[in-house]
């Protein structure tokens, strides 16, 4: 329940026998010393927490770029079309969303998951809006631009069309079977 705010070798990093760690908890900063320390956090933050990181390592830590992600949830009246097709997850290389899957069957507390194809369910769709053939950093930048400039109406049309193409052969009708759509634009997903 604490956040490391500074990590420093006690002496020259090449020969130090210990580390000093400053951490924050409940608005106060505390210090501890240790023989060893594993600094496990978001890699881009490390040079700000540990000023002694060599320049070459700083460059390497800054090199990974986060991939933009589009997470979409579509509430369905039922999942009969998925059952008829015999699937609960579908990869769609080249599709607007590259992956879709029915909600995981988790029941907790008073909530009971959908157990029969006639019952409502959520289908999750995922897209990484990158531009193949370009360097990774450029792909991610262009993907972020796409996330910010694509209207919800365009996304909704693509979602409805893709679901119609992919699960339509199982009897899926977007106009009747979709009850709600939420789109989560995540410009900085995973590295």
Secondary structure, DSSP 8 states (H G I E B T S, - for coil): --EEEEEEESS-TTT-S-EEEEEEETTEEEEEEES-----S-GGGHHHH-TT--HHHHHHHHH-----EEEEEEEES--HHHHHHT-SEEE-TTSSSSEEEE-----BTTB----STTS-EEEEEEE----TTS-HHHHHHHHHHHHHHS-HHHHHHHHHHHHHHHHGGGT--HHHHEEEEEEEEESS---
